[in-house]
Amino acid sequence: MSSFSTSLSSRTSSSSPFLSNHSSLINSDPSRRSLSFPQGINLDDLCVRSKRKLVQSSVAVGDGFGFCTILRLFLMRLPLVLGAVITKSSSPEFKGGPLSIPSQEAEDKLVIESNGGKEHSTVSITVVGASGDLAKKKIFPALFALYYEGCLPEHFTIYGYARSKMTDAELRDMVSKTLTCRIDKRENCGEKMEEFLKRCFYHTGQYDSQEHFVALDKKLKEHEGGRLSNRLFYLSIPPNIFVDAVKCASSSASSASGWTRVIVEKPFGRDSKTSSALTKSLKQYLEEDQIFRIDHYLGKELVENLSVLRFSNLIFEPLWSRQYIQNVQFIFSEDFGTEGRGGYFDHYGIIRDIMQNHLLQILALFAMETPVSLDAEDIRNEKVKVLRSMRPIQLEDVVIGQYKSTTKGGVTYPGYTDDKTVPKDSLTPTFAAAALFIDNARWDGVPFLMKAGKALHTRSAEIRVQFRHVPGNLYNRNSGGTNLDRTTNELVIRVQPDEGIYLKINNKVPGLGMRLDQSHLNLLYSARENCGEKMEEFLKRCFYHTGQYDSQEHFVALDKKLKEHEGGRLSNRLFYLSIPPNIFVDAVKCASSSASSSSGWTRVIVEKPFGRDSKTSAALTKSLKQYLEEDQIFRIDHYLGKELVENLSVLRFSNLIFEPLWSRQYIQNVQFIFSEDFGTEGRGGYFDHYGIIRDIMQNHLLQILALFAMETPVSLDAEDIRNEKVKVLRSMRPIQLEDVVIGQYKSTTKGGVTYPGYTDDKTVPKDSLTPTFAAAALFIDNARWDGVPFLMKAGKALHTRSAEIRVQFRHVPGNLYNRNSGGTNLDRTTNELVIRVQPDEGIYLKINNKVPGLGMRLDQSHLNLLYSARYSKEIPDAYERLLLDAIEGERRPGRTTTTQRVIL
């Protein structure tokens, strides 16, 4: 963003505490152009608080689509909502909601009906001010896009009308330079362009000349050929000549048999008084339902998606208030100046041109309460409530500036007043930043920050929702230097360029330590490194010793070999018992008495399962403690060392956006899924003794469930986390038979290949009834989770190998978009948070969003909508963490414990 000159910097240094606390608002980084602060400016001349009664509000589509959508709906006589068109609807048959865009067949029918029910009708579109930039760059390309997509009626004519002398051929040549096939890449684009240009004509005339409009009327009738005629006038001219052009068009060139409509684009005057006067003057010649007032910026794709994002996704509404949101920023920046077009801009300035129109409309749309319906009037009413609740702007909450000339890379960029179309003494601001406040129950105290400017570093427009920090953040002192109060969650809706929606979250950086980072959802980890040299070094340190697990003699021999390698140094020894549980005690007895360290520590890792039930688990612990102290025993479940399982607690406790949603009020069910795409394959001896329930569900999945569902622990100490997990397990309802399904995989043939069944494995008894698949619904009877089913599914020899946690949220009550979703059942496409443990570890959030295009069709996508991989390093295996814990003597949260509770 352009920096301010010395005078502006001194101005901001004495401004309000609010501005000083939001340094990004008045950042003075080096820039292409500096901004000077105009002296003697009366704030009342710059900031106009809208008090007029806004009539409608809406949205349409992306950069090239905004005009397309607006024009398309004018021709169909459908009202727009949320801001693009500001008018009252005169079509009662469309009360079902303006965002419900019908199918093509229905649209054709609507066009015919709007033409009086006669198929042989025509639409004549006159672009008044056809020689101007707006017409060339936006209106004609939008009309071509509609024609290209088959959205215009069979019979139509386009006339350009302006004071410049021009022929039909010259108009077509001018227009052809701006036409692109941006909606679809069809091979017949060139043909379509030629056909479109043949329908474009030009008429020279003055905007206040009845005679010239009579001549235009005569030409229009020639092209209409006696058909029922409908006429649309797009006023691409300065507002001060709107009334003259409307007067002449209405009296001399309006349709005698069909409808006549006029589009007038913002600004609608300089203030409430002139806006009212303009409306009064226009209504001398037109009825209200003939006037379409538009703000094209509300036709941007992501602006339209704003209401869909909020009102069709349960996950956002609970967060949409002062309780969780710290501030909201509406940012608009252009990387070019006026460049010879300063006449219009100097009359209005950045505040009236951008902030009072585009940004204020978006703010109202963002902050409004849920409307009764998607009808234009209902949305208008909610937006007006926001505007009426806005606090008058204070001088100390505003910063303005004007870009100056600067030289960079040998190129000199002119300042604002260097533009020949701008008065040399102009004090019109080209940059403005303001803090606005809405004094109502939802937004009291939340600053809404508007920033808009020309000739800045980048071209961008976005909404940034910055959430508050997590109170009492458990990870603030464990974040590896990251200040989590400064890395709060942020929802970014990027309107242009590269339209997208993404959510910033705090997460754990892949690796053996506990270092936090801020990333975008979705989060995918991938890539590997070449480690050949390291591997060779590692293998040189690996040795083997043959021995029986219950032989003191063999462990004595092992002790001798270890001492040779230790070379008289202080020795620490770690024994990992990768053996069946029934011989744990024998191995520990021999290692403890014959091969323990005489100078350092000795530790033993024992991995699940710890017995078949509570009784055998307690007996195993008692036997081990005959030979070891408690702090020498490390009981592990390796699954809790998985990167994304570790990230689960970070995700929840270091991100403000998740905790409010983490309860029965918003979560419909939670699924813990484990599947392997292979069977026992000759290793059925161990598995048949335990089965899928004890091997996977009772250990891995139950541990993850307890970690997911627990309350916030006092600290990240292992004992505090263990205590909260035990509370979850103790609150679990005994499993009912009707809530469990079990099965066993059978032999099958696929693609000519036969896959053996479970009992076909030679290591499995032929009459085995051990389940290889199980699904169960578990319930936690406490205040947070009462009634929420926790669904566990685990199995071998299934279609895919995967492990994930799926949090399915409830549907949006009274969803405004259920009847406007283009056939999508939004009760079935609820929000979902997915934590994928393996393979392709990742975190993503499913949201409902609008499909880009001219209609209103909803889809379900992942946040963020633009994908990029963040981390290039390989994720450590779970066992790496667990071994490191034992070597360092650390009992890290959720991974190793001093006691093990087994629930059947």
C-alpha positions, 0 to 999 in steps of 0.5 A: 500500500502506498506510504504517506508523506511526512505530513500524513505520518504526523497526522496519524501519530496523533490519531486515535488509540484504535488506529495506533493499535491497527498499524496495518491500516496506516502502514508506511512501507516504501511504495511506488507512489507516496501519498500526501495528506490534503490540508483544509479538508472538511470531513463532511465534504468527504464522508457522507453517511447514507440516510436515504432509503435503499430499495434493494440489494444484491450480487451477481458474478465475477469480474467479467460476469457482473454485467452479464448477470445484471443484463440477463436478469433485466431482460428476463425481468427477474429482480436481483438481491443483495445489492446489484440492482436497487429497485422494487420488483413488479413481477409477483410471479417471481416471489420465490426468490431472485437467486433462484435461476431457472433452467435454460428451458424455463428461462426461454419460457420466461423471456417469451412470457415477459414479451407478452406471451408472443414468440415473435418479439424482439429486444432492442438494447441501446447503450447510451454513451457507447464510445466511453470506456465503460461501454467498451470494456464492460457492457459490450463484452457482457452482452456478447457473453450473454449471446454466446451462452444463448441467454439473449432472445432470438430477435435482438438488436444492439445500438450504440448511442453517443455524441462521437461521430462513428459508423456502424463499421467503426463501432464494430471494429471498436467493440471487437477489440474487447470481446473475448470468449471468456465464459467457455472455450468453444471452437466456434467463438469466431463465428459467434463473434461475427454474428454478434457484431452484425447485430450491433449498430450505431447512431450519433446524437446529443443526449438532450436532443428529442430530434436525435432520439426520434431518429434513433426510434425510427432506426429501432423500428426498422430492425424490430420489423413490426414485432412486439418490441421491448427496449432497454437503455443502459446509461453509460454516461455521467450522472449529471446528464441522466435526466436529459437522456431519460427525458428524451428516451422516454418521450421519443424512443420508448416502446409502443407495444412492450416494456421500456427499462432504463439502467442507471449505475452508481453514483446516484448523486453526491449525497442524500439530497442530490440522490433524492433529487435525481430519483424525483427527476427520473420519476417524472418520465419513468415508473419506479419499476422501469428504473434499475439502479445498479452497483456493478461491484455487487455482481462480483462472484465472491460477493454473491458467495458471501451470503451463501457462505454465511447462510448455507453453512452452519459452521460460520453463523455461531462465529459471526459476532463480536464474541469471536470476531476481532475486526473485519477489513474491506480492502480495495486497491488499484495499481494504477492512477487516474491516467487521463480519466481524472475528470469524473474521479476528481468530482467524487474521490475515493470515498464516494466512488468506492467506499460509500458505494461498493464497500458500504454495500458489502459491509451491510451484506456482511453484517446483516441479520438473517433475512426472512427470505431471499426476496429483495425487500427482505434483504433490503430491510436487513441491510438498512437496519445495519446502515441505521445502526452505524455510528457517525464517523469520527475524524480520528478514525479516518486517514486520507491521502493523495498519491504523488509522483515517484520514480522507480526502476528508471520509470517516473510515475506521475502524481495525481495532480500531474494528470492533465484532467485533474486541477493542480490544486485538487485536494480530492483523496485518492486513498482513504482508510476508516474505522466504522462501528455498528452499534447493535447487539451483534457487532458492538465494539467490533471495528469494520475497517475500510481501506481503498486507494488508487496507485497502490502496490497491487490490484486487489479486493478482499474481505478479511475476517480476523478472529479473536485470540484463544483465551488461555491458549494452552499452546502459547508457551509451547509454540516454539516461539510463535506468538499465537495472539498475533496468529489468530484465525482469519477467514479471507474472501478474495473478490479479485484477482484470483477469486477464492475463499480460504481459512487460516488456522494454527497447526503443528508443523510436521516433525518431531518437535512441537512447533506451530505454524499458520496455514490455509485450509486445506492442508496437504502434506507431501514430498520426500527427500533423498536420504541415501547417505544418512541411511548408510551411516545408520545401517553401520550402527545396526547389529544383531544378537541371537537369543531366547526371550526368557534366557538370562544367559543370552541377555548376559551375552547381549550386555557384554556386546553393548558394553563393547560399543559403549566404550566405557561411556555413561550408558543409557539403554532402551528396550523396545518389546516388539514381541507378543504380550504373553512374553513381555514379563519374561523379556523384562525380567531378563533384561532388567537383571542381566542387561540393564545399565549400571551407570545411566537409565534403563527404559522399556517400551511396551506397545498395545495390546495391554492384555485382553481386558481390565483384569489381564491388563492390571495383572500385566502391569503388576508383573512388570513392576516386579522388575521395573519402576513406573517411570521406566515403563513406557506404554504406547499406542503408536497410532497416537504418534500419527501427525494428524492425531497430534494435530487434533488437539492443536487444531481444537485448542489453538484455534478460536473458530473450532471450540464454539462448534465442538458440541452437540449443538452443532455436530451431528455425528463424528466418525472414526474410520480405519480401513486396510486394503489387505487381509492377514496374509499369513499373519493371522495368529496374532490377529485371530487372538484379538480381532478387529475390535481389540486390535483397532477399535479398543486401542487406536480409535478409542484413544482418538475418540477420547482425545477428540471429545475431552474437555480443555485440560488444565495444561498440556502435561500428560497427566492432565490430558490423561485425566480429561480422557478418562472422564470421557471414557467414564461417561460412555454409555455401555454399548448395546447389541443393536448398535454394533455390526461385525463381519468377516471378509470372504474370498472373492474374485475380481479382474481375474484375480482371486483374493482369499478369505480370512479363514483361507489363511493357513494361520487362521483356524477354519472355524474362526468367528473372529471379526475382521470388520466392526462398526459401532455407535458409541454415546457419551452421556455428558453435557457436551455430547449427549445424543451425538453418535460417535461412529467407529468403523474398522476393517481389513481387506476393504476397498481402500487403505485410509484412516480419518476423522470426519466431523459432520455438522448439523444442517442449517435450520431454516436454510434460505438456500434450500429451495434455491440450490439448483436441485442440491439437497443442502440437508445432505450436503452439511458442513464436514471437517475431515482430519485425514490421518493416512494416507496423504495426511491433511485437514480440510473443511467442506463448505457449501458455496455458489458455483461460478457462473450466471445462475445460482447453483450451489456446490460443496467444496473444500476450503481453501478453494485454491489448493497449494501444498505447504510443507515439502518435508516428509512427515515422521512416522509415529514410531519416531516420536514414540522412540524419541519420547522414551529416549528423552524420558518425556511422557508427551501429551496423549502419547505415553501414559503412566497407567492404561485404562481399558474399556470393553 
